[in-house]
Amino acid sequence: MAKDATLKMSDETRAPATEAAGAAPAVRLDDVAVRFRTKKKDVTALREVSLDVGAGEFVAIVGPSGCGKSTLLKLVAGLLTPSSGDVLLGGERVRGPRRDIGYVFQRAALLDWRSARRNILLQAEMRRIPAAQARARTDELIRMTGLGGFEDAYPHELSGGMQQRVALCRALLHEPPVLLMDEPFGALDALTREQMNVELNRIWRETGTTVLLVTHSIAEAVYLADRVVVMSPRPGTVTEIIDVGLPPERSYATTLATGEFREATGRIRSLLGAASAHE
């Protein structure tokens, strides 16, 4: 396993805040494996996965379909227990479903009978956040995500991109230290997806939230992340970690034209191409 293999792109890459402070990583996976049994055979979904994610860092995870990317997020969320190894959040071992994370899925999964605002506030109701605090936080998130003017619209009145903004607000309402995103823009058209990438970069910089993003888009991973974790075909393990080397604030067109972007995307394509050839 090449868990320590990191392609250095630039001396300007930010060091995770936890490294500077000497604190525990926001997320740690230590030699994690996931095995399960189907009706016909035993399956190893993940093998020897080790990864540290610093507080405030944005890490993207890419790899072939079925390599265990979504399984990895479920481990961090406490929705799945590893067969071996340890998963830690802020230095604390994950032993069950965690309430201190946010989760955004590919589909917004909004309630049709609730407005955008009331879909966001559903999180507050479930967590019993005081009403005044929840309303103030909702207003802040609506401004931050550009939902102003659409807060009273119902899901069928919103575009796919707007629905995902609502889902993102809902996930951020309780100010989680870690945000997990599982292909959140995969169902959007190309232009809307680019716009959401730009918005997510801005929101990440404003909130300082640690983000783990699963995506099949190499360009999306490199544009958004500090580092990109490239996984092998099943059983999934870390093939290489690419240090992107781009500044936190990124304009879309300018970033895609940089040498760092081209080098990182080229390396990831090379790794995934080699992986596909051995499937």
TIKOL-227755 format. One line per field, with one value per residue (C-alpha): chain; x, y, z; residue in one letter; residue number from 1. Coordinates in steps of 0.02 Angstrom, whole numbers. Each point is the difference from the previous one (the first is absolute). Layout:
N
chaine A;... .
xx X;... .
yy Y;... .
zz Z;... .
residu A;... .
num NUM;... .
***
This chain:
279
chaine A;A;A;A;A;A;A;A;A;A;A;A;A;A;A;A;A;A;A;A;A;A;A;A;A;A;A;A;A;A;A;A;A;A;A;A;A;A;A;A;A;A;A;A;A;A;A;A;A;A;A;A;A;A;A;A;A;A;A;A;A;A;A;A;A;A;A;A;A;A;A;A;A;A;A;A;A;A;A;A;A;A;A;A;A;A;A;A;A;A;A;A;A;A;A;A;A;A;A;A;A;A;A;A;A;A;A;A;A;A;A;A;A;A;A;A;A;A;A;A;A;A;A;A;A;A;A;A;A;A;A;A;A;A;A;A;A;A;A;A;A;A;A;A;A;A;A;A;A;A;A;A;A;A;A;A;A;A;A;A;A;A;A;A;A;A;A;A;A;A;A;A;A;A;A;A;A;A;A;A;A;A;A;A;A;A;A;A;A;A;A;A;A;A;A;A;A;A;A;A;A;A;A;A;A;A;A;A;A;A;A;A;A;A;A;A;A;A;A;A;A;A;A;A;A;A;A;A;A;A;A;A;A;A;A;A;A;A;A;A;A;A;A;A;A;A;A;A;A;A;A;A;A;A;A;A;A;A;A;A;A;A;A;A;A;A;A;A;A;A;A;A;A;A;A;A;A;A;A .
xx 0;62;-81;151;22;-36;32;66;-65;46;81;-154;-115;-79;49;-151;-37;17;179;47;-87;60;-181;-87;-58;-182;-19;115;-17;131;26;-187;-78;-181;-52;-174;-82;-123;-106;138;167;101;38;136;-61;146;174;136;-67;94;-31;16;-104;46;-126;-62;74;-93;36;-77;-9;-2;10;-86;-183;-19;168;-78;-2;-176;39;143;-119;-121;143;39;-184;-13;-132;114;123;171;44;173;95;-57;-99;18;-81;97;100;-157;-34;-159;-112;-168;-99;73;-103;148;17;-95;-45;-48;-55;-16;-186;-61;-139;-107;-176;-121;-124;127;75;188;11;-103;103;156;-84;-43;178;-35;-159;90;142;-111;99;-82;-119;78;175;-58;-89;153;114;-121;-3;191;11;-132;105;161;-67;-91;-173;-69;-168;-27;-16;-190;2;-47;115;-97;27;190;131;112;140;-114;-62;180;31;-144;72;169;-80;-90;164;89;-137;75;175;80;190;-1;-105;-17;-55;-41;-8;-108;5;0;-179;22;34;179;-27;-96;131;138;-101;-25;187;36;-131;64;178;-62;-108;142;116;-131;-48;169;-88;101;-68;11;-69;-31;-8;24;55;189;-15;-122;114;154;-93;-74;125;162;40;-75;-1;7;-69;29;-133;-83;62;23;160;97;103;70;-38;19;48;-87;101;-130;-45;-163;-90;-22;-86;-63;71;167;24;-33;134;139;143;-41;-177;59;137;-115;-142;124;77;-170;-56;161;-30;-182;42;129;-125;-133;123;20;-184 .
yy 0;173;99;114;29;184;97;172;136;162;72;111;-142;33;-116;-67;103;-152;-26;178;-11;-177;-52;-159;-5;43;-172;-150;-170;-120;-162;-19;-149;-42;-178;-73;-158;-13;-153;-68;61;106;175;121;176;97;-60;85;177;131;186;156;155;162;121;117;-105;-47;-178;-80;-187;-74;-177;-131;-41;-126;38;49;191;15;-138;107;146;-115;-55;180;35;-152;-80;-149;-88;-50;-184;50;161;162;153;158;172;134;-135;-92;-176;-13;-130;38;130;173;157;116;-21;67;-113;50;-135;-3;32;147;-106;150;-16;54;80;111;161;20;87;-132;-139;79;20;-186;-26;118;-93;-167;69;109;156;154;82;173;-71;-113;142;113;-138;-40;182;2;-157;61;155;-99;-123;129;-66;173;21;-189;-38;-18;-101;-184;-135;-16;186;-15;-55;-148;118;99;-161;-51;171;-33;-172;80;129;-139;-94;156;64;-72;60;-172;-8;-132;1;-161;16;-152;49;152;75;-160;22;182;63;52;188;-12;-118;127;135;-110;-38;186;25;-147;67;167;-78;-112;150;98;-140;-84;-169;-157;-80;-178;-7;-157;35;-85;164;22;185;29;-88;101;166;-18;-96;30;-184;-137;-180;-122;-172;-167;-120;-112;-41;187;68;163;-4;176;168;149;165;123;154;133;151;-15;136;-62;76;-138;50;58;-156;-119;87;-19;-122;-68;-44;-85;-96;-62;-52;-85;-99;-55;-54;-99;-87;-40;-57;-120;-60;-32;-99;-123;-21 .
zz 0;-44;140;16;-186;-29;-159;54;-117;88;155;21;54;169;141;94;154;113;-55;46;168;40;29;-56;-182;-32;-81;15;-81;67;-99;-30;-87;-38;-39;-21;-59;-143;-37;-111;67;120;-65;55;-38;79;44;103;-20;101;-17;108;-40;87;74;-136;-139;-159;-57;-154;-30;-176;-64;-109;30;141;82;167;-9;72;125;64;33;91;114;45;33;112;-112;-30;116;-68;1;62;32;81;-55;104;-3;92;88;61;-65;-102;83;-79;-98;27;27;-21;-189;-150;-146;-177;-122;-190;14;103;80;43;70;-137;120;86;-68;-21;169;89;-81;73;169;3;63;145;45;2;106;110;-38;81;-124;0;-22;-141;-92;12;-63;-142;-55;2;-107;-122;-30;-10;-131;-107;41;39;-85;-8;185;-10;-161;1;-71;-164;-27;17;-125;40;49;115;81;37;77;118;41;34;116;93;23;64;115;159;-49;-11;10;-139;-158;-102;-182;-106;-185;44;-176;-103;-61;-55;-176;-38;14;164;68;-37;87;152;6;7;136;102;-6;66;135;58;15;97;121;27;6;-32;-160;-67;-177;-104;-186;-168;-78;-2;-46;144;123;-49;-10;174;105;92;-28;-108;60;-145;40;-83;-67;129;126;13;73;-16;-160;16;80;-116;79;-117;45;-44;108;100;-101;-178;-150;-114;-170;70;106;-144;-102;130;-13;173;-54;-160;89;138;-117;-116;142;64;-174;-17;166;-36;-176;68;129;-133;-103;143;44 .
residu M;A;K;D;A;T;L;K;M;S;D;E;T;R;A;P;A;T;E;A;A;G;A;A;P;A;V;R;L;D;D;V;A;V;R;F;R;T;K;K;K;D;V;T;A;L;R;E;V;S;L;D;V;G;A;G;E;F;V;A;I;V;G;P;S;G;C;G;K;S;T;L;L;K;L;V;A;G;L;L;T;P;S;S;G;D;V;L;L;G;G;E;R;V;R;G;P;R;R;D;I;G;Y;V;F;Q;R;A;A;L;L;D;W;R;S;A;R;R;N;I;L;L;Q;A;E;M;R;R;I;P;A;A;Q;A;R;A;R;T;D;E;L;I;R;M;T;G;L;G;G;F;E;D;A;Y;P;H;E;L;S;G;G;M;Q;Q;R;V;A;L;C;R;A;L;L;H;E;P;P;V;L;L;M;D;E;P;F;G;A;L;D;A;L;T;R;E;Q;M;N;V;E;L;N;R;I;W;R;E;T;G;T;T;V;L;L;V;T;H;S;I;A;E;A;V;Y;L;A;D;R;V;V;V;M;S;P;R;P;G;T;V;T;E;I;I;D;V;G;L;P;P;E;R;S;Y;A;T;T;L;A;T;G;E;F;R;E;A;T;G;R;I;R;S;L;L;G;A;A;S;A;H;E .
num 1;2;3;4;5;6;7;8;9;10;11;12;13;14;15;16;17;18;19;20;21;22;23;24;25;26;27;28;29;30;31;32;33;34;35;36;37;38;39;40;41;42;43;44;45;46;47;48;49;50;51;52;53;54;55;56;57;58;59;60;61;62;63;64;65;66;67;68;69;70;71;72;73;74;75;76;77;78;79;80;81;82;83;84;85;86;87;88;89;90;91;92;93;94;95;96;97;98;99;100;101;102;103;104;105;106;107;108;109;110;111;112;113;114;115;116;117;118;119;120;121;122;123;124;125;126;127;128;129;130;131;132;133;134;135;136;137;138;139;140;141;142;143;144;145;146;147;148;149;150;151;152;153;154;155;156;157;158;159;160;161;162;163;164;165;166;167;168;169;170;171;172;173;174;175;176;177;178;179;180;181;182;183;184;185;186;187;188;189;190;191;192;193;194;195;196;197;198;199;200;201;202;203;204;205;206;207;208;209;210;211;212;213;214;215;216;217;218;219;220;221;222;223;224;225;226;227;228;229;230;231;232;233;234;235;236;237;238;239;240;241;242;243;244;245;246;247;248;249;250;251;252;253;254;255;256;257;258;259;260;261;262;263;264;265;266;267;268;269;270;271;272;273;274;275;276;277;278;279 .
***
